[in-house]
Amino acid sequence: MTDLRPDPEHLGTTTGKKHPETSHQAAMRAHLRSGTQRKKVLDLLKSAYPDGYIDEKMVQILGMNPNSQRPRRVELVEDGWIIDSGLRRLTSYNEEAIVWRYVLWSEYLRENRERFIESRRHRADLPE
Protein backbone atom coordinates (compact mmCIF):
# COMPACT_ATOMS: atom_id res chain seq x y z
CA MET A 1 0.00 0.00 0.00
CA THR A 2 1.22 3.50 -0.82
CA ASP A 3 2.28 5.75 2.05
CA LEU A 4 -0.39 8.45 2.27
CA ARG A 5 1.08 10.66 4.99
CA PRO A 6 1.60 14.32 3.97
CA ASP A 7 4.64 14.87 1.75
CA PRO A 8 7.41 16.11 4.07
CA GLU A 9 8.89 18.25 1.30
CA HIS A 10 5.72 20.25 0.65
CA LEU A 11 4.34 21.58 3.91
CA GLY A 12 3.86 25.30 4.43
CA THR A 13 5.25 28.05 6.58
CA THR A 14 2.73 30.84 7.04
CA THR A 15 2.29 34.28 8.56
CA GLY A 16 -0.85 36.14 9.50
CA LYS A 17 -2.41 38.83 7.34
CA LYS A 18 -1.48 41.56 9.81
CA HIS A 19 2.23 40.74 9.84
CA PRO A 20 4.54 43.23 8.11
CA GLU A 21 5.79 42.60 4.59
CA THR A 22 9.23 41.61 5.90
CA SER A 23 7.60 38.77 7.86
CA HIS A 24 5.88 37.52 4.72
CA GLN A 25 9.18 37.64 2.82
CA ALA A 26 10.99 35.77 5.61
CA ALA A 27 8.20 33.16 5.71
CA MET A 28 8.53 32.61 1.96
CA ARG A 29 12.30 32.12 2.26
CA ALA A 30 11.74 29.73 5.19
CA HIS A 31 9.08 27.86 3.22
CA LEU A 32 11.50 27.28 0.36
CA ARG A 33 14.10 25.87 2.78
CA SER A 34 11.75 24.01 5.13
CA GLY A 35 10.84 21.19 2.74
CA THR A 36 14.51 20.45 2.11
CA GLN A 37 15.27 20.63 5.83
CA ARG A 38 12.33 18.35 6.68
CA LYS A 39 13.58 15.84 4.11
CA LYS A 40 17.07 15.93 5.61
CA VAL A 41 15.72 15.28 9.13
CA LEU A 42 13.43 12.51 7.85
CA ASP A 43 16.17 10.86 5.78
CA LEU A 44 18.53 10.92 8.76
CA LEU A 45 15.97 9.24 11.01
CA LYS A 46 15.11 6.70 8.30
CA SER A 47 18.79 5.80 8.07
CA ALA A 48 18.95 5.36 11.86
CA TYR A 49 15.81 3.18 12.07
CA PRO A 50 14.99 1.75 14.57
CA ASP A 51 17.57 3.38 16.88
CA GLY A 52 16.78 7.06 16.25
CA TYR A 53 18.48 10.22 17.49
CA ILE A 54 18.01 13.00 20.01
CA ASP A 55 17.64 16.55 18.65
CA GLU A 56 21.17 17.51 19.67
CA LYS A 57 22.68 14.63 17.68
CA MET A 58 20.54 15.43 14.62
CA VAL A 59 21.76 19.03 14.74
CA GLN A 60 25.39 17.83 14.95
CA ILE A 61 25.08 15.34 12.09
CA LEU A 62 23.11 17.62 9.79
CA GLY A 63 25.02 20.81 10.64
CA MET A 64 21.62 22.48 10.97
CA ASN A 65 20.70 25.33 13.29
CA PRO A 66 18.69 23.95 16.26
CA ASN A 67 16.06 26.64 15.60
CA SER A 68 15.56 25.14 12.14
CA GLN A 69 15.87 21.47 13.06
CA ARG A 70 13.40 21.40 15.96
CA PRO A 71 10.47 22.94 14.05
CA ARG A 72 11.08 20.50 11.16
CA ARG A 73 11.07 17.60 13.65
CA VAL A 74 7.83 18.88 15.20
CA GLU A 75 6.20 19.02 11.75
CA LEU A 76 7.29 15.45 11.05
CA VAL A 77 5.85 14.29 14.38
CA GLU A 78 2.56 16.05 13.69
CA ASP A 79 2.28 14.34 10.31
CA GLY A 80 3.06 10.88 11.67
CA TRP A 81 6.51 10.44 10.13
CA ILE A 82 8.42 10.19 13.41
CA ILE A 83 7.60 9.43 17.04
CA ASP A 84 9.00 9.56 20.54
CA SER A 85 10.63 6.13 20.81
CA GLY A 86 10.06 6.02 24.56
CA LEU A 87 13.84 5.98 25.05
CA ARG A 88 15.95 8.75 26.52
CA ARG A 89 19.63 9.55 25.97
CA LEU A 90 21.88 12.07 27.63
CA THR A 91 22.77 15.33 25.91
CA SER A 92 26.21 16.90 26.12
CA TYR A 93 24.87 18.71 29.22
CA ASN A 94 23.95 15.39 30.89
CA GLU A 95 20.24 16.12 30.49
CA GLU A 96 17.84 13.41 29.35
CA ALA A 97 16.44 13.95 25.87
CA ILE A 98 13.81 12.17 23.80
CA VAL A 99 15.06 9.70 21.20
CA TRP A 100 13.07 10.34 18.03
CA ARG A 101 12.62 7.58 15.48
CA TYR A 102 11.11 7.01 12.06
CA VAL A 103 7.68 5.37 11.81
CA LEU A 104 7.18 2.69 9.19
CA TRP A 105 3.98 3.06 7.15
CA SER A 106 2.74 -0.30 8.47
CA GLU A 107 3.26 0.93 12.05
CA TYR A 108 1.46 4.16 11.29
CA LEU A 109 -1.52 2.29 9.86
CA ARG A 110 -1.65 -0.10 12.81
CA GLU A 111 -1.66 2.80 15.30
CA ASN A 112 -4.01 5.05 13.30
CA ARG A 113 -6.20 2.52 11.51
CA GLU A 114 -9.58 3.92 12.57
CA ARG A 115 -8.58 7.52 11.90
CA PHE A 116 -7.14 6.53 8.51
CA ILE A 117 -10.29 4.62 7.49
CA GLU A 118 -12.48 7.51 8.59
CA SER A 119 -10.42 10.06 6.63
CA ARG A 120 -10.53 7.88 3.51
CA ARG A 121 -14.31 7.44 3.88
CA HIS A 122 -14.73 11.19 4.29
CA ARG A 123 -12.56 11.99 1.26
CA ALA A 124 -14.42 9.53 -0.94
CA ASP A 125 -17.82 10.59 0.45
CA LEU A 126 -18.64 6.96 1.08
CA PRO A 127 -21.69 6.12 3.15
CA GLU A 128 -21.01 4.72 6.60
N, C-alpha and C positions, 0 to 999 in steps of 0.2 A: 504494500500500500504506500502511496506517495505521502511524504511528510507535508502536512498542511498547516504547520505553524507559520506565523508571519515571517516574511523574508527578512532576515537580520540586516541585510544591506539596504533596505528601503523603508525605514521607519523615519518619522519626522521629528524635527526640532522646531518648536513654535514659540511665538511671542504673542502677547495680547495686542489688541487694536490700539490701546492707549500708550503703548511703549514708543519711545522716540525712534526715529528713522535709523539711528546708529544701532539700536538693539535689533531691529529687523535685519539689518545688514550682517551683524554678528551672528544672528541665528541662521541666516542663509549659509554663511561660511561654515558654521558648525554642522549644519545639516549635510553639507557636501562631504565633510570629513567623517561624520558620525557613522555612516554605513560602513565605511572602510575600517574604522576603529572597532565597530561591533564585530565585523567579520574576523578581525585579528584576534579579538578576545575569544570568540567562539572557536576559531580554528585551534587556538592554543589549548583550550579546555578539551576539545575533541581529541587532540593528540595526547593529552594526559589522562584520557579515560581509562579506568574508572577512578584513578587516584586524585585528580583535581589539584587546584592551587588556591592559596590565600591571595587576597588582593595585592598585598605587598610583593609577593613573588611574581604575579602577573605583570605588575608595573616594571619590575626589574628585567624580566625576560623580554617584554615588548618594548622597553625604553619609552613607555608612554607616561604622560603626566597623570598622577593619581586623580586629579580633578577631571580628567577625560576618561580614564579607565573605569572608575567606579560608576558613573552614570551609564556607561555602555553595559556594564555588568548588570546593573539594575534593570535596564530595558530587556536584556536577555532573560533574566529571571521572570519578569512580568509576562513575557511571551512564551514561557515554558521551555526555553532552550537549555537552561542550567538551573541547578537547585543547590540548596545547602545540603551537603553530604551527611551532615550530622557529626562530622569529625571536626576537631579543632587542632590547629598547629600554632606554635609560638612565632610571633613576629620578631624582628631584630630588637625590639624593646621588651622582649619576654612577656608580651601580652598575648592572650589567646585570641585567635582569629578564625573565622569560618572558613572551612575548606569548600570551595565551590566546585561542582563537577557538571559535566555535560549530561544531558538526559537523552537517552535513545528514544526514537519515535515509538517503539513498542512499549517502553516504560511510560511515556507520556500518555499514550492511549489507555493503558491499564489504569493509570491514576485518574484520568479525566474522561473516562468512557462515557458516562452519562451526560456530562457537559458537551462533549464532542458530538454525540448523537443528537442532542437537542439543538445544537447550533446548525448541524447539517439539515435537520428537519425544518428548522426555521428558514434557512437559506433557500431550500427547495420548495418551501410552502407546502410541505406534505401534511396531510391530515394526521392527527394523533392516533 
